[in-house]
Amino acid sequence: MLQNYLAMGIVIVGAGIGGLAAALSLHAAGFEDIGVYERVETLRPLGVGINLLPHAVRELTELGLGERVTALGVAPGTLAYYNRHGQQIWREPRGLDAGYHWPQLSVGRGQLQLALLEAVRERLGPNTVRTGHRLVSTDPAGTARFETTAGAVTVHAELVVGADGIHSTVRRERRPDEGAPIWNGLTLWRGTARLPGFLDGRTMIMAGDAEQKFVAYPIRDGINFIAERRATGFGGANADWNRAVDATPIIELFRSWRFPWLDVPQILGAAAEILEYPMVDRDPLDRWTHGRTTLLGDAAHPMYPNGSNGGSQAILDARTLAYHLATARDTDIGLAAYERDRRPATTDLVHRNRQQGPERVMVLAHERAPDGFANIHDVLSPQELTEIATGYKKAAGFHPEALNARPSLTPRPHGGTPGATP
């Protein structure tokens, strides 16, 4: 079989949101010899909606992509939590309305990915992203081996970044005994419905509790939703967003969820397609970096979607990695600083999301008042509600005062190889 040998500065495995953001961040920090290797032959706009929190929008804005990404989505001004009876538990402003310098954006995941891909090709060159390359193996020295339809390809790099998702090959090489992602017993169904907006058209809602939940928020041309229910007979091996299912039994599960401000069965019935997914994560790792290989995004820290943080954390990983590589004396010091910044923070988020993250207010309201309440403050005090919301923002890095004051992750450009002295 044909064997190609290439030399490259930085290899990024995976052309998802994290991998493409890493390529753009590294290029903006002055690195030029970058290749992104993607398993699929053709990148298509798959998936449904994603929420970019203000800390991620800040990073995209500082990469010069703010206007491009903003044009793709809707900026929610409010997040509201309800119980399964439609009674409001908590309401708070979001994005610019909450005093951030950057908005929160609800966008199509596939549209965001293609926008990042377009930017990579514009800035780094049309051949930067190499599709149809399935990673076979890496080694700590920085060698990556791929299979393609034309044969095997071996790339010798200064650094290999594993941004290859929850089923990461790079991660599996370091933890071959880890097994499938860990399922918590909840099944998610996601989709979009071309329906008029609800409430004021700029509100993201979450309704339900630990057993059953419905999330909805406006995106361009419709409503993005996530329905969730505890079930049996599923598991982490099914963690693939391409699994489409019949809407009828899901609608039946939510048959009584008709509120004056939202008709859940109507939204479910209006979806062109519903994708089924188990709510899974993995236990945090005690290290991401092995020699000249490291992890990023879902490959490093897959977490439950509570708090709408997965894509945003991948973008933060990308920017932090580029910053430390550009400002450290050498690559090893830069990688150590990246992991020191990001691994404890994301480990904390994985554990917080296992406790429902900020959605814990819904769990507590159900535990204390399963049949509803006359006044939420008879169930949860204002202080308790505020502490849950504020604590999560601080842990996730998007408390408004701290984010607005934090120094930029844009380093002084220098060009060259990883770890070069600025």
C-alpha positions as CSV (number, residue, x, y, z in Angstrom):
1,M,0.0,0.0,0.0
2,L,1.2,3.5,-0.8
3,Q,3.0,5.2,2.1
4,N,3.4,9.0,2.2
5,Y,5.7,10.7,4.7
6,L,5.1,14.4,5.5
7,A,6.7,16.8,7.9
8,M,4.6,19.4,9.6
9,G,4.7,21.8,12.5
10,I,1.3,21.1,14.1
11,V,-1.2,18.3,13.3
12,I,-4.8,18.7,14.5
13,V,-6.9,15.6,14.4
14,G,-10.5,16.4,13.9
15,A,-12.2,19.3,12.0
16,G,-15.0,19.9,14.5
17,I,-15.6,23.1,16.3
18,G,-12.6,22.6,18.6
19,G,-10.2,21.5,15.9
20,L,-11.0,24.3,13.6
21,A,-10.9,26.9,16.4
22,A,-7.5,25.5,17.4
23,A,-6.2,26.0,13.8
24,L,-7.5,29.6,13.7
25,S,-6.1,30.3,17.2
26,L,-2.7,28.9,16.4
27,H,-2.5,30.8,13.1
28,A,-3.5,34.0,14.8
29,A,-0.7,33.4,17.4
30,G,1.9,33.2,14.6
31,F,2.1,29.6,13.8
32,E,2.0,28.8,10.1
33,D,2.7,25.1,9.4
34,I,-0.6,23.7,10.5
35,G,-2.6,20.8,9.1
36,V,-6.1,19.6,10.1
37,Y,-6.9,16.0,9.4
38,E,-10.5,14.8,9.3
39,R,-11.9,11.3,9.1
40,V,-14.9,12.0,6.9
41,E,-14.6,12.6,3.2
42,T,-17.0,15.6,3.0
43,L,-17.7,18.0,5.8
44,R,-21.5,18.7,5.9
45,P,-23.6,20.9,8.2
46,L,-24.7,18.2,10.6
47,G,-26.3,18.6,14.0
48,V,-28.8,21.0,15.4
49,G,-28.4,24.1,17.6
50,I,-25.6,25.1,19.9
51,N,-25.3,27.9,22.5
52,L,-22.2,29.9,22.4
53,L,-21.8,31.6,25.8
54,P,-20.2,35.0,26.1
55,H,-16.7,33.7,26.9
56,A,-16.7,31.7,23.7
57,V,-18.1,34.6,21.7
58,R,-15.3,36.8,23.1
59,E,-12.7,34.4,21.8
60,L,-14.3,34.2,18.3
61,T,-14.6,38.0,18.3
62,E,-10.9,38.4,19.1
63,L,-10.2,36.0,16.2
64,G,-12.0,38.5,14.0
65,L,-15.0,36.3,13.5
66,G,-17.6,38.1,15.7
67,E,-19.7,39.6,12.9
68,R,-19.6,36.4,10.8
69,V,-20.8,34.2,13.7
70,T,-23.3,36.8,15.0
71,A,-24.9,36.8,11.5
72,L,-25.6,33.0,11.9
73,G,-27.7,33.1,15.0
74,V,-30.0,34.7,17.6
75,A,-28.8,36.5,20.7
76,P,-31.0,35.3,23.7
77,G,-31.6,38.0,26.3
78,T,-33.1,35.8,29.0
79,L,-32.8,32.3,30.4
80,A,-35.8,31.0,32.3
81,Y,-36.3,27.7,34.3
82,Y,-39.7,26.1,34.8
83,N,-41.0,23.0,36.5
84,R,-42.9,20.4,34.5
85,H,-46.2,22.2,35.2
86,G,-44.9,25.3,33.5
87,Q,-44.4,27.4,36.7
88,Q,-41.3,29.7,36.6
89,I,-38.5,28.8,39.0
90,W,-35.8,31.2,38.0
91,R,-35.2,33.9,35.4
92,E,-32.0,35.8,34.6
93,P,-30.7,38.1,31.8
94,R,-28.1,36.7,29.4
95,G,-25.5,38.1,27.1
96,L,-25.5,41.8,26.5
97,D,-28.6,42.1,28.7
98,A,-26.6,40.7,31.6
99,G,-23.8,43.3,31.3
100,Y,-21.4,41.2,29.3
101,H,-19.3,42.9,26.6
102,W,-20.2,40.1,24.3
103,P,-23.5,38.4,23.4
104,Q,-24.6,34.8,23.9
105,L,-25.5,33.3,20.6
106,S,-27.8,30.4,19.6
107,V,-26.6,29.1,16.2
108,G,-26.8,26.0,14.1
109,R,-23.9,23.7,15.0
110,G,-23.3,22.7,11.4
111,Q,-23.5,26.4,10.3
112,L,-20.9,27.3,12.9
113,Q,-18.6,24.5,11.8
114,L,-18.8,25.5,8.2
115,A,-18.1,29.1,9.0
116,L,-15.0,28.1,10.9
117,L,-14.0,25.9,8.1
118,E,-14.4,28.7,5.6
119,A,-12.2,31.0,7.8
120,V,-9.5,28.3,8.1
121,R,-9.4,27.9,4.3
122,E,-9.3,31.7,3.8
123,R,-6.5,32.3,6.4
124,L,-4.4,29.1,6.4
125,G,-5.0,28.0,2.8
126,P,-7.5,25.8,0.9
127,N,-5.5,22.6,1.6
128,T,-5.1,23.0,5.3
129,V,-8.1,20.7,6.1
130,R,-7.4,17.3,4.7
131,T,-10.6,15.1,4.7
132,G,-10.8,11.4,4.3
133,H,-7.9,10.8,6.8
134,R,-8.8,8.3,9.5
135,L,-6.3,8.4,12.3
136,V,-4.7,5.0,13.0
137,S,-2.1,5.8,15.7
138,T,0.1,8.5,17.2
139,D,3.2,8.4,19.3
140,P,4.5,10.7,22.0
141,A,7.3,11.9,19.6
142,G,4.6,13.6,17.4
143,T,4.1,11.0,14.6
144,A,0.5,10.6,13.4
145,R,-0.5,7.7,11.0
146,F,-3.6,7.9,8.9
147,E,-5.4,5.7,6.5
148,T,-6.9,7.1,3.3
149,T,-8.5,5.7,0.1
150,A,-5.1,6.2,-1.6
151,G,-3.1,4.5,1.1
152,A,-1.3,5.2,4.4
153,V,-0.1,8.6,5.3
154,T,2.5,9.2,8.1
155,V,3.0,12.8,9.4
156,H,6.0,13.8,11.6
157,A,5.0,16.8,13.6
158,E,6.3,19.1,16.4
159,L,2.9,18.7,18.0
160,V,-0.2,16.5,17.6
161,V,-3.5,17.9,19.0
162,G,-6.3,15.3,19.5
163,A,-9.6,17.2,18.8
164,D,-11.3,14.0,17.6
165,G,-14.3,14.0,19.9
166,I,-15.8,11.8,22.5
167,H,-14.6,8.6,20.7
168,S,-11.1,10.1,20.3
169,T,-8.5,7.7,18.9
170,V,-5.7,9.8,20.5
171,R,-7.3,9.5,23.9
172,R,-8.0,5.7,23.5
173,E,-4.3,5.1,22.7
174,R,-3.4,6.6,26.1
175,R,-6.3,4.9,27.9
176,P,-7.0,1.7,26.0
177,D,-9.0,0.2,28.9
178,E,-11.4,3.1,29.3
179,G,-14.2,1.6,27.3
180,A,-17.4,3.3,26.1
181,P,-18.6,6.7,27.3
182,I,-20.5,6.5,30.6
183,W,-24.3,6.8,30.3
184,N,-26.3,8.3,33.1
185,G,-29.6,6.8,32.2
186,L,-31.0,9.8,30.3
187,T,-31.8,9.8,26.6
188,L,-31.8,13.1,24.7
189,W,-33.8,13.9,21.5
190,R,-32.7,17.0,19.6
191,G,-34.2,18.7,16.6
192,T,-35.3,22.0,15.1
193,A,-38.9,23.1,14.3
194,R,-39.8,25.8,11.8
195,L,-42.3,27.5,14.0
196,P,-42.8,31.1,15.2
197,G,-40.9,32.0,18.4
198,F,-42.3,31.8,21.9
199,L,-42.5,34.4,24.7
200,D,-40.6,37.4,23.6
201,G,-38.6,35.6,20.9
202,R,-35.3,36.0,22.7
203,T,-35.8,33.7,25.7
204,M,-34.2,30.3,26.2
205,I,-36.3,28.0,28.4
206,M,-35.7,24.8,30.4
207,A,-38.6,23.0,31.9
208,G,-38.8,19.8,34.0
209,D,-36.6,18.0,36.5
210,A,-34.0,15.2,36.8
211,E,-36.4,12.6,35.2
212,Q,-37.8,14.5,32.3
213,K,-36.9,17.9,30.7
214,F,-37.5,20.1,27.7
215,V,-35.2,22.8,26.5
216,A,-36.1,25.3,23.7
217,Y,-34.5,28.4,22.3
218,P,-34.9,30.5,19.1
219,I,-32.4,30.1,16.3
220,R,-32.6,31.6,12.8
221,D,-35.8,30.3,11.0
222,G,-37.2,28.4,14.0
223,I,-36.8,26.8,17.4
224,N,-34.1,24.4,18.5
225,F,-35.1,21.9,21.2
226,I,-33.8,19.1,23.4
227,A,-36.2,16.6,25.0
228,E,-34.9,14.4,27.7
229,R,-36.2,11.4,29.6
230,R,-34.8,8.7,31.9
231,A,-34.9,5.3,30.2
232,T,-33.4,1.9,30.0
233,G,-31.7,-0.2,27.3
234,F,-29.4,2.4,25.9
235,G,-25.8,3.2,26.5
236,G,-22.5,5.0,25.7
237,A,-21.8,2.8,22.7
238,N,-24.7,4.6,21.0
239,A,-23.1,8.0,21.3
240,D,-23.6,9.1,17.7
241,W,-25.6,12.2,16.8
242,N,-26.5,10.7,13.4
243,R,-29.2,8.4,14.8
244,A,-32.6,9.6,13.6
245,V,-35.7,8.2,15.3
246,D,-39.5,8.4,15.0
247,A,-41.1,11.4,16.7
248,T,-44.4,9.6,17.7
249,P,-43.3,7.9,21.0
250,I,-41.4,11.1,22.1
251,I,-44.5,13.2,21.5
252,E,-46.4,10.8,23.6
253,L,-44.0,11.2,26.5
254,F,-44.6,14.9,26.5
255,R,-48.3,14.8,25.6
256,S,-49.4,16.8,28.7
257,W,-46.6,19.4,28.4
258,R,-48.8,22.2,26.9
259,F,-48.2,25.5,28.7
260,P,-49.9,28.8,27.9
261,W,-46.5,30.1,26.6
262,L,-45.2,26.9,24.9
263,D,-46.8,23.8,23.3
264,V,-44.1,21.1,23.6
265,P,-46.0,18.4,21.5
266,Q,-46.5,20.9,18.7
267,I,-42.8,21.6,18.6
268,L,-41.8,17.9,18.6
269,G,-44.3,17.2,15.9
270,A,-43.0,20.0,13.7
271,A,-39.5,18.8,13.6
272,A,-38.3,17.5,10.2
273,E,-35.9,15.1,12.0
274,I,-35.2,14.1,15.6
275,L,-31.8,12.8,16.6
276,E,-31.5,10.4,19.6
277,Y,-28.4,10.5,21.8
278,P,-27.6,9.1,25.3
279,M,-26.4,11.6,27.8
280,V,-22.9,10.5,28.3
281,D,-19.5,11.8,29.5
282,R,-16.2,10.3,30.6
283,D,-14.3,10.4,33.9
284,P,-11.8,13.2,33.9
285,L,-8.2,12.3,33.1
286,D,-5.2,12.9,35.3
287,R,-3.3,14.2,32.3
288,W,-3.9,15.2,28.7
289,T,-0.4,15.6,27.4
290,H,2.0,12.7,26.6
291,G,5.2,13.9,25.0
292,R,4.2,16.0,21.9
293,T,0.6,15.0,21.9
294,T,-2.3,16.6,23.8
295,L,-6.1,16.6,23.9
296,L,-8.7,19.3,23.3
297,G,-12.5,19.6,23.5
298,D,-14.6,16.5,23.8
299,A,-11.5,14.3,23.4
300,A,-10.1,15.8,26.6
301,H,-13.3,16.4,28.7
302,P,-16.6,15.2,27.4
303,M,-19.3,16.5,29.6
304,Y,-23.1,16.5,29.9
305,P,-24.7,19.4,28.0
306,N,-26.1,21.0,31.3
307,G,-25.1,24.6,31.2
308,S,-24.7,24.7,27.4
309,N,-20.9,24.5,27.7
310,G,-19.4,21.8,25.5
311,G,-18.7,23.8,22.4
312,S,-17.8,26.9,24.3
313,Q,-15.2,25.0,26.4
314,A,-13.6,23.6,23.3
315,I,-13.1,27.1,21.9
316,L,-11.6,28.2,25.2
317,D,-9.2,25.2,25.0
318,A,-8.1,26.2,21.5
319,R,-7.4,29.8,22.5
320,T,-5.6,28.8,25.7
321,L,-3.5,26.2,23.9
322,A,-2.4,28.8,21.3
323,Y,-1.7,31.4,23.9
324,H,0.6,29.3,26.0
325,L,2.4,27.8,23.0
326,A,3.1,31.3,21.7
327,T,4.3,32.7,25.0
328,A,6.2,29.8,26.6
329,R,10.0,29.3,26.2
330,D,9.4,25.9,24.6
331,T,6.7,23.5,23.6
332,D,6.8,21.4,26.7
333,I,6.4,24.4,29.0
334,G,3.6,25.7,26.8
335,L,1.7,22.3,27.0
336,A,2.2,22.1,30.7
337,A,0.7,25.7,31.1
338,Y,-2.2,24.8,28.9
339,E,-3.0,21.7,30.9
340,R,-2.6,23.6,34.2
341,D,-5.1,26.2,33.1
342,R,-7.7,24.0,31.5
343,R,-7.7,20.5,33.0
344,P,-8.7,21.5,36.6
345,A,-11.4,23.9,35.3
346,T,-12.9,21.3,32.9
347,T,-12.7,18.6,35.5
348,D,-14.7,20.7,37.9
349,L,-17.3,21.3,35.1
350,V,-17.6,17.6,34.4
351,H,-18.5,17.0,38.1
352,R,-20.8,20.0,38.3
353,N,-22.7,18.9,35.2
354,R,-23.1,15.5,36.8
355,Q,-25.0,17.4,39.5
356,Q,-27.1,19.1,36.8
357,G,-25.0,22.3,36.7
358,P,-27.2,25.4,36.9
359,E,-30.2,23.2,36.1
360,R,-30.1,22.0,39.7
361,V,-32.7,24.6,40.5
362,M,-35.2,22.5,38.6
363,V,-34.2,19.3,40.4
364,L,-34.5,20.9,43.8
365,A,-37.9,22.5,42.9
366,H,-39.2,19.1,41.9
367,E,-37.8,17.3,45.0
368,R,-39.3,19.9,47.4
369,A,-42.6,20.6,45.5
370,P,-43.3,17.8,43.0
371,D,-46.9,19.0,42.5
372,G,-46.0,22.6,42.0
373,F,-45.9,25.7,44.2
374,A,-47.8,28.9,44.9
375,N,-44.5,30.9,45.3
376,I,-41.1,29.6,44.3
377,H,-39.5,31.3,47.3
378,D,-41.5,29.0,49.6
379,V,-39.4,26.2,48.0
380,L,-36.1,27.8,47.1
381,S,-34.8,31.0,48.7
382,P,-33.6,33.9,46.5
383,Q,-30.1,33.4,48.0
384,E,-30.1,29.7,47.1
385,L,-31.2,30.4,43.5
386,T,-28.6,33.1,43.0
387,E,-25.8,31.0,44.5
388,I,-26.5,28.1,42.1
389,A,-26.5,30.4,39.1
390,T,-23.5,32.5,40.1
391,G,-21.4,29.5,41.2
392,Y,-21.7,27.8,37.8
393,K,-20.8,31.0,35.9
394,K,-17.7,31.4,38.0
395,A,-16.7,27.7,37.5
396,A,-17.3,27.8,33.8
397,G,-15.4,31.1,33.3
398,F,-18.3,33.3,32.3
399,H,-19.2,35.3,35.3
400,P,-19.8,38.8,33.7
401,E,-17.5,40.9,35.9
402,A,-14.6,38.4,35.8
403,L,-15.0,37.8,32.0
404,N,-15.1,41.5,31.1
405,A,-12.0,42.2,33.2
406,R,-10.0,39.1,32.2
407,P,-6.9,39.8,30.0
408,S,-7.1,38.7,26.4
409,L,-5.8,35.3,25.3
410,T,-4.4,36.9,22.1
411,P,-0.6,36.7,22.3
412,R,1.9,38.9,20.5
413,P,2.4,37.1,17.2
414,H,5.8,35.8,16.5
415,G,5.6,33.1,13.8
416,G,7.6,29.9,13.8
417,T,7.3,26.5,15.5
418,P,5.6,25.6,18.7
419,G,7.3,27.1,21.8
420,A,9.4,29.6,19.8
421,T,10.4,32.6,21.9
422,P,8.1,35.6,21.1
